[in-house]
Amino acid sequence: MATYVIGDLQGCFEPLTRLLNHVAFSPVHDQLWFCGDLVARGPDSLACLNFVKGLGSGARVVLGNHDLNFIASYYGFTKLKPNDNLHQLQQAPNVSELVTWLCQQPLIHYSSDKNTLMVHAGLAPEWDLATALHAADAVSTCLKSQPERLLAVMYGNTPARWSDATTEEARWRFTINACTRMRFCHADGSLDMTTKTHPLAEQQLIPWYEFWRNKAHPQCCFGHWAALDGLSPVPDIHALDTGCVWGNRLTAYCIETRQRYSVNA
């Protein structure tokens, strides 16, 4: 049995099929983990969702910012932009079923057996593992049972520090921002919500994973940051968004063998 962790799909279904052929994926014996952003910008978001949902227990998924934005648009809390490329998904006869399924997916997936954690964007500097899992679980519990309550307070860049999240709603928003949106942080550990460049092009901010370099943590897989091109300098923190939707590559990481596999967009 192999477990493959796959970077951001962003609606790129055809490269996914080639990647699975490349690794000789067996739906009977293997499991796929997806780092979030299943949808948006690529040509086949509907196919991606239908395929991943159809894997049942053979797939593990965490939500990305584009997934949450699509859910919010379905409930009327935001409007999609043309470059989100989700018109086909919005018009799908099973869109309600797919949204319900997405709402059941967590922000963090952690397997103690594999000593591996998966998140879309990252883990806040102020957290330890237990705090991260508790914070993510609180968001997931609300999204499953009261999605509109969560979505109504999801958008916004504050608070920037976990210690400043003094209400339930503020903790939800901070957790969503950390797990699905951030790339850099300030030296004091506060989240930066705007900068998307490569770390070598940024002198004032610190990549989130540097705050975890000397912390005890499981093997961690994340997506979201295409500018990294799959490279993280921190041992056992694996960047897997290699920019397929931007014409680069789709990448899978095998937990058991620690090997990477990629196909061109």
N, C-alpha and C positions, 0 to 999 in steps of 0.2 A: 504494500500500500504506500502511495506517495501523496503528500499534501503540497499543492502548488498555490502559492500566494501570488495573485495577479494584480498588476497596477491598474490605474484608471482606464476603464473601458471607454467612457464618454461616447457611447453609441457606436463604437467600432466593432461591429459583430464579425465581419469577414476576417479581419486579422485575428480575432479570438479563435475562430475555427481553425485557422492555419497554425496558431500557437498550440492548440490542443492536439492537433495531428503531429506537430513537431515533437512533443513530449510523449506521444503515444498514450494520451490520457484514456483511462478506463473508467467509465462511470460506475462500474461494479466494484472496483478495487481502490480507486483514488478519490480524493476530495479536493475541491477548489475553494480557496478563500479569495474574496474580492475586496480590495482596499477602498471601495467607495467610488462615487461618481460613475455609476453604471450608465447614467444618461447624460444627454446634452451635447450639442455641437457636432458630434459625429452623425452619420447618415441613418443609423439603425438602432436607435434607443429602444424602440418597441421590441425588436428581435432580441436585444440584450436582456431586457427584463424578462421576457417570456422564457428565454433559455435558462437564465439563472434561477428563476422561480421554479421552473420545471425540474431542476436538479434535486429539489427537496432537501433531505438531510445530507445530500452529497455536496452542498454548498454552504459556506459561511460568508456573511456579508456584513460590512459596516457601512453606515451612511456617510456620504460626502456632502459638501455644500450644494452641489448641483442637484443631488437627490432631494435634499431638504427643500430647496427652492422650488422644485417641481411639486412636491407635496403641498407646499404653501400656496402655490398658484392654483392647485386643484380646489383648495378650500377658500380661495378668494382673498388671500392675504397679500398677494403680490401679482404682478403681471409679468409674463415671460417676455424676453426680448427676442427679436427675430433670429439672432445668432445662437439662441438656445436650441433652435432646430428641433422643437418638440411637438410640432403641429400634428404629425402622424400619431404620436403617443396620446396626445390630448383627445384625438378623435377615435381612438381604438375602442371597440365594443367592450373590452374587458378592462378599461382604464380604472374603474372603481375597484375592481379586484386587485389590480396591480398596486394602486395607492395603499389599499389596506395591507397588502403584503409588505410594502416598503415601511409602513408605520410599525411593523413588528420587528424590524431590524435594529440592532443596537448601534451605539456610537463606538464601542470598544468590544472586540472579541478577544477573550483570553483563554488559552488552553493551558492548564497547569500540567497536564500530561506531556504536552509538547514544549512546555516552558516558552511559549511564544504568545505575543500580544500583537493584535492588528488594530490600527486606527487610521483614519483617512489623513489627517494633517499632522497631529502630534500630541504631546503631553505637556501640560503647563509646568513651568519651572517650580512652582510652589507645591506641586503635588508629590506624593509618593505613590506607589502602586495601589495601595489600598484606597487612598483618597480618590485617585483617578477612576477606579472601578466603581466606587460608591457614587461619585458625581455623575458618571455616565449612566449608571443604572437608574438614577432618579429621573434623568431626561427620558430614557427609554420607557420607563413606567408610565409617565404622563403621555408620551406620544402614542402609546398603545391604547390607553383608556380615554384620554381627553385631548386628542390632537389639536383641536382648535384653541384650547386654553394655552398650550405650549406655543403654537405658531403665532399667536397674537402678541407674544412678548419676545419672539426669537430674534428679531432684527435689531441691530445696534452694536456699537463698538465698545460699550461700557457695561460693566466695570472692566478695567484692564488688568486688575489683579484679583486673584482668588480671595485674598484677605479682605478685599473691599466689597465682596459679594455678600451683602448682609441680609438679603431677602431670598426667598425660594426662587422667584422669577429671575433675579440677578444671577443666582448660581446656575440656573438653566442656561441663560444666555452666555455666561462666561464659558461654561462647559462646551456648548455648541461651538463657540468661537475657537476654543483651544483645539477641540477634536476635529473640526472640519474646515477651519479657515486660516489659522495662523501659519506663518513660516518663521518669522523672526520675533525676537523679544528684545526689550531694552535691558540694560545691565541690572536694573532692579527687579527683573523678572516679569515686568508688565508686558502684555501682549501687544505686538504691532499688527495691525489689520490691513495694511496697505501695500507693503513692499513685497515684490515678487521676484527680484533679481537673483542672480547667483551670489553666494556669500562673498566671493572675491571682489564683487563690484560694490559691496556695502561695508563701509568703515565704522558706522556708528551703532549698528544693530548686531545682535548675536543670534545665530540659528538656534531654534528651540532645543535641538538635540544636544547641543554643547552643555546645557544645564543638566543633562542626564548622564554625562560622560562618567562621572564619579559616583553616581547613585547605583544602588542595587536595583536591577531591573531584569525582566526576562528578555529574551530575544524579541525585538520589536520591528514590525514591518509597517511602513506607511507609504502613502501616495502623495497626491496633491501638488507636489513641487517639481514641475517638469523641468525647470531651469537647472536642477541638480543633475539631470540626465542619469539618474540611478546611482549616484555616488554620495555616500555619507561617510565621513571620516571616523565616526564613533563606532567602535567594535560592537557588533550584535544589534545595531540599529540600521535597518536596511531600507533605502529609498527605492521605490519601485515604479514611480511614474516616470516613464521614459518618453513621454510626449507623443504617443501614437496619434492622437487627434490632430497634432500639429505636423504630421508627416514624418515622424521619426520611427519609434519602435514600440511594440507591446511586449512587456517583460513578465516572466513568471519566475518565482524563486521556490525551489523545493526545500521544504523544512528539513526533511530527513537527510538529504545529501549535501545541502548547502550549495547547490549549483543553481546558476541562473540560465535561463533560456529566453531568447528574444526572436521575434520576427519583425520584418519591416512593415511599416504602415502600407 
